[in-house]
């Protein structure tokens, strides 16, 4: 019964969030038994001169050895990726995949200049940033100590990362790419004379978008990012 319940819960996760989170967990499990991080990290010379193309993907999938940092990143990745897919990207799977590709491309481009070897944490911050800007009136609670509105969440996470002794370059990269996407997708098209620059390719729409919604689909409410003491929130006035 427990296995069946877990399986059903797993299958209720929307497809992109399920695929990405699962790939991250499996990559970490593989590092424990089969491979090493040296086979995964971002290295432009190995990618473009030795054609180790898989590194363009695997550097987004490894978050370090199992420990607090890994669990922290996995929880935030799962929660905010899922809330985006079930919230503002509901019924727009192709657009969500395009955001993944656009964000991954920009991070890879910037990664050439900032010497980062793994970009998964920056990608998580990007997802958090986009969610926070699309839910500006949600009140957040961090570890039960700090109350703030959602748009400040990426900066709070950056401060927490700094307290843990980590480099903030990764967080700044995620915030920068998240802001570029949010501006091009949500802000600029709504300005006088603005146009929509980011257009999801029709091939992605043909692959990922389906006309009929599953009537049994049970989304996770986007405005309730709680469940964990360091990321609870509620909408103002609710």
Rosetta blueprint (number, residue, H / E / L):
1 X L
2 X H
3 X H
4 X H
5 X H
6 X H
7 X H
8 X H
9 X H
10 X H
11 X H
12 X H
13 X L
14 X L
15 X H
16 X H
17 X H
18 X H
19 X H
20 X H
21 X H
22 X H
23 X H
24 X H
25 X H
26 X H
27 X H
28 X H
29 X H
30 X H
31 X H
32 X H
33 X H
34 X L
35 X L
36 X L
37 X H
38 X H
39 X H
40 X L
41 X L
42 X L
43 X L
44 X H
45 X H
46 X H
47 X H
48 X H
49 X L
50 X L
51 X L
52 X L
53 X L
54 X L
55 X H
56 X H
57 X H
58 X H
59 X L
60 X L
61 X L
62 X L
63 X L
64 X L
65 X L
66 X L
67 X L
68 X H
69 X H
70 X H
71 X H
72 X H
73 X H
74 X H
75 X H
76 X H
77 X H
78 X H
79 X H
80 X H
81 X H
82 X H
83 X H
84 X H
85 X H
86 X H
87 X L
88 X L
89 X L
90 X L
91 X L
92 X L
93 X H
94 X H
95 X H
96 X H
97 X H
98 X H
99 X H
100 X H
101 X H
102 X H
103 X H
104 X H
105 X H
106 X H
107 X H
108 X H
109 X H
110 X H
111 X H
112 X H
113 X H
114 X H
115 X L
116 X L
117 X L
118 X L
119 X L
120 X H
121 X H
122 X H
123 X H
124 X H
125 X H
126 X H
127 X H
128 X H
129 X H
130 X H
131 X H
132 X H
133 X H
134 X H
135 X L
136 X L
137 X L
138 X E
139 X E
140 X E
141 X E
142 X E
143 X L
144 X L
145 X L
146 X E
147 X E
148 X E
149 X E
150 X H
151 X H
152 X H
153 X H
154 X H
155 X H
156 X H
157 X H
158 X H
159 X H
160 X H
161 X H
162 X H
163 X H
164 X L
165 X L
166 X L
167 X L
168 X L
169 X H
170 X H
171 X H
172 X H
173 X H
174 X H
175 X H
176 X H
177 X H
178 X H
179 X H
180 X H
181 X H
182 X H
183 X H
184 X H
185 X H
186 X H
187 X H
188 X H
189 X H
190 X H
191 X L
192 X L
193 X L
194 X L
195 X L
196 X L
197 X L
198 X L
199 X L
200 X L
201 X L
202 X H
203 X H
204 X H
205 X H
206 X H
207 X H
208 X H
209 X L
210 X L
211 X L
212 X L
213 X L
214 X L
215 X L
216 X L
217 X L
218 X L
219 X L
220 X L
221 X L
222 X L
223 X L
224 X L
225 X L
226 X L
227 X L
228 X L
229 X L
230 X L
231 X L
232 X E
233 X E
234 X E
235 X E
236 X L
237 X L
238 X L
